[in-house]
Amino acid sequence: MVKFLKPNKAVVLLQGRFAGRKAVIVRSFDDGTRDRPYGHCLVAGIAKYPKKVIRKDSAKKTAKKSRVKAFIKLVNYNHIMPTRYTLDVDLKDVVSTDVLQTRDKKVTAAKETKKRLEERFKTGKNRWFFSKLRGRRLLVVHMNAQELLRQTIDCPVKPLKRGELDLEGSKPGPSIKYEKP
């Protein structure tokens, strides 16, 4: 299988406390470890997104609205959805698996991660990563990445013409038709 869950890949968490939150893969464990004998990865993500800044805000209010809150977590591959985006933030020296052993190390690593993510946000790059997900459809998705990948390979998409209906029993969106090979 192709290894596509690489470090610096932006992902969306699908399960748990941070479901619907965006994160970046710091390190991946494809074969698992002794403690976790399944594919998983170490992610650092955004627990609280920055607020929208408007022109009339003061400098103090802009600084407050530009804050982010970070989290660090080990996540099963089945509980993340990869995206096409990558994030060029170097977190390998800050976040590692031994950081998760004690509370003090985890808190200091989360603060350093927060600082680096805020710096990245202030540069104005990777705007998608620092914006909240909109809509409830993505939060309801509870399928793993492998199943999603398999379904996209098995079901090629053919667009419908305007006003054409699909009567084959599948459930297409307003303008797409799913054909099974």
C-alpha positions in Angstrom: 0.0 0.0 0.0 1.2 3.5 -0.7 2.4 5.4 2.3 0.5 8.7 2.2 0.3 9.5 5.9 3.7 11.3 6.1 4.9 13.9 8.5 3.6 17.5 7.9 0.4 16.2 6.3 -2.7 18.0 7.5 -5.4 15.7 8.7 -8.9 16.0 10.2 -9.7 14.0 13.4 -12.9 12.0 13.1 -13.3 10.5 16.6 -12.9 11.6 20.2 -12.7 14.9 22.0 -11.1 16.7 19.1 -13.4 15.3 16.4 -13.6 17.8 13.5 -10.3 19.5 14.5 -7.4 19.9 12.1 -4.0 18.5 13.0 -0.6 17.9 11.4 1.2 14.6 11.5 4.5 14.8 13.4 5.5 11.1 13.2 3.7 8.1 11.8 4.0 4.5 13.1 2.7 2.3 10.2 3.5 -1.0 11.8 2.5 0.0 15.2 4.4 -0.4 18.5 4.4 -2.9 21.3 1.9 -0.7 23.3 -0.3 0.0 20.2 -0.1 -2.9 17.7 -1.9 -1.0 15.0 -1.1 1.8 12.6 -1.1 5.2 14.4 0.5 8.6 14.3 1.6 11.3 16.6 -0.3 14.5 15.8 -0.3 18.1 17.0 -3.4 20.1 16.3 -5.6 23.1 17.0 -8.0 22.7 20.0 -9.2 26.3 19.7 -9.1 28.2 16.4 -8.2 31.9 16.1 -11.2 34.3 15.8 -12.0 36.5 12.9 -10.2 39.9 13.0 -11.8 43.0 11.7 -10.2 46.3 10.8 -11.6 48.3 13.7 -10.2 46.0 16.3 -7.4 47.4 18.5 -4.0 45.9 18.5 -4.7 44.3 21.9 -7.9 42.8 20.7 -6.3 41.6 17.5 -3.6 39.8 19.5 -6.2 38.2 21.6 -8.2 37.0 18.7 -5.1 35.6 16.9 -4.4 33.1 19.7 -4.7 29.4 19.2 -4.8 26.5 21.6 -2.8 23.4 20.7 -3.1 19.7 21.5 -0.8 16.7 21.1 -2.1 13.2 20.7 -1.5 9.7 19.5 -4.3 8.8 17.0 -5.3 5.5 15.3 -5.2 5.8 11.5 -8.8 4.8 11.4 -9.8 7.9 13.2 -8.2 10.5 10.9 -9.0 11.7 7.5 -6.0 12.9 5.4 -6.3 16.1 3.4 -4.4 17.3 0.3 -2.6 20.0 2.4 0.8 20.0 4.1 1.9 22.3 6.8 5.6 23.5 6.9 5.9 23.8 10.7 8.9 22.0 12.2 7.6 20.3 15.3 9.8 17.2 15.4 12.2 18.7 17.9 9.3 19.8 20.3 6.8 16.9 20.0 7.8 13.3 20.5 6.3 10.1 22.0 8.3 10.5 25.3 6.6 14.0 25.8 3.3 12.2 26.3 4.7 10.2 29.3 4.3 13.0 31.9 1.9 15.8 32.3 4.6 18.5 32.7 6.4 17.6 29.5 3.1 17.5 27.6 2.1 20.9 28.8 5.4 22.5 27.9 5.4 20.8 24.5 1.8 22.1 23.9 2.9 25.6 24.7 5.8 25.5 22.3 3.5 24.0 19.7 1.1 26.8 20.3 3.8 29.4 19.8 5.0 27.9 16.5 1.4 27.5 15.2 0.7 31.2 16.1 3.8 32.3 14.3 2.7 30.3 11.2 -0.8 31.9 11.5 0.6 35.4 11.6 2.6 34.9 8.4 -0.8 34.4 6.6 0.2 31.1 5.0 -1.9 27.9 5.3 -5.2 29.9 5.9 -7.3 26.7 5.4 -5.5 25.0 8.3 -6.4 27.8 10.7 -10.1 28.1 9.8 -12.9 26.1 11.4 -14.5 23.4 9.4 -18.0 24.5 8.3 -21.0 22.2 8.0 -21.9 19.1 9.9 -21.5 16.6 7.2 -17.8 16.1 7.8 -18.2 15.7 11.5 -20.7 12.9 11.0 -18.3 10.9 8.8 -17.2 7.8 10.8 -15.4 5.8 8.2 -11.7 5.1 8.2 -9.3 6.4 5.7 -8.7 3.1 4.0 -12.4 2.5 3.4 -12.8 6.0 2.1 -9.9 5.5 -0.3 -11.3 2.1 -1.4 -14.7 3.7 -2.2 -13.2 6.5 -4.2 -11.2 4.0 -6.3 -14.3 1.7 -6.8 -16.8 4.4 -7.7 -15.7 6.7 -10.6 -17.7 9.9 -10.9 -19.5 10.9 -14.1 -21.3 14.3 -14.2 -24.9 14.5 -15.1 -26.4 17.0 -17.5 -28.6 19.7 -16.0 -32.1 18.4 -15.3 -31.0 14.7 -15.7 -32.1 12.4 -12.9 -30.4 9.2 -11.7 -33.0 6.5 -11.4 -30.6 3.6 -10.7 -31.0 3.7 -7.0 -27.8 5.4 -6.1 -27.8 8.6 -4.1 -25.8 11.2 -6.0 -25.4 14.8 -5.1 -27.2 17.5 -7.1 -24.8 17.3 -10.1 -22.9 14.0 -10.0 -23.7 10.4 -10.8 -21.9 7.4 -9.3 -21.2 4.5 -11.6 -20.2 1.1 -10.4 -17.6 -0.6 -12.6 
